[in-house]
Amino acid sequence: MDAREAVDPYDEYDDDQKKKRDSFKCADFLVSDTSAMVCMLQSFIFEEIDPSKKRGETIFHGLKSKVNAIAVHPTKPILAMAGKSGFIITWNYLTKETLVNNFESFDKE
């Protein structure tokens, strides 16, 4: 057996299994920037070689102030956002429908 055929006896994975084990894995996630734009990033974009394809999808923009908190319902397509200016919004990201908009309810004094 030459060096090219040598097998590490402690390595229980073949090459295909190593690729799966060593590949980057993460859940899809949301991010927001200081201009209150909310983007959805899907984990598969990190596998792209072409940098121009490594882009998230803008799903919400035009808020009064930056977003301080984002929460996603575990089983329904509902997103809740809260911001520095006191707003709270719940939004269906599939239908693009605002479910609750509490801009006026949380005015700062």
N, C-alpha and C positions, 0 to 999 in steps of 0.2 A: 504494500500500500504506500503510495507516495504522498507528499504533503497536501496535494490538492484533494485527496480522497480521505484525509484524516477526519475523524469524527470525534468531537468532544464527548466522552462518555457521560459527562455531567449535564450535557445539553439535551433535554428531553424533547425539544421542538425541532421539527424539520424547517426548511427555509420558508415555506408558505405560512406555517404557524408563527414563525418569528416575525414576519411582515405584519401579520394581524396583531400580534402582541405589541409590537413596537410602533404601530401606527398611532397617530394622534386621534384621540376620541374625546368628544365633549358633547353636551346637549346643545340644542339650538338655544339662543339667548337674545335678549333685548338690551340695547344701549341707548343712552340719551346724551346729547351734548349740551353745551352752555346756551345754545340758541333754541333749546326746547324741541329739538328734532328727535324723534324716537325711531330707531331702526331695528329691524329684525335681522339677525345674523344666523344663518344655518351652518351647521358644523361642516358640511361637505365643501364649503367654499375654501376651507383651509387646505384642501387637497389640490386645489387648482394650481397649475404651474404659471399660467398667464396672470400677472398682477392686476390687469384691467378687469378680470373676472372675479376678483376677490372683493366684492361689494355686497353690502347688506341692502335690504329693501326698506325704503322709508315708508313707515306705516302711519305716522302721525306727525303733524307739524303745525305751527301757528299758535302756540300757546302763549299766554301772557308773560310767563317767566320760566326759568329753567326748571326741569323736573328733578325733584329731590327723592322721590320714591316711585318704584314701579313694582307691581305685583301681578302675577298671571294666575288665573283660576286653574286648578290642576286638571279639570276635565272638560271645562267649557271654554269657548273662544272669547273669554272676557279678560280685559286688561284694565287695571286700576292704576291711575297716575295721580300723584300729589305734587304740588309745586311750591316754590318759595313765596309766591304772592298769595298763597292760601287756597288755591283751587284744588278740587278733587274731582276727577272724571272717571267714570267707568265706561268702557267702550268695547264693542264687539268688533274684533279685528277681521272677521270674515265678512260681515255685512257692512262694515264701516259705519255703524250706527252708534251714536252717543246714547248710553243708557241713563246715566245720571251726570248732571253738570252742576256743580256747586260753586261756581265762581263767586256769586253774590253772597252766599251763606257764610263765607269765611273772610270778610273784609278785615284788613288790618287797621288798627286805630293809630 
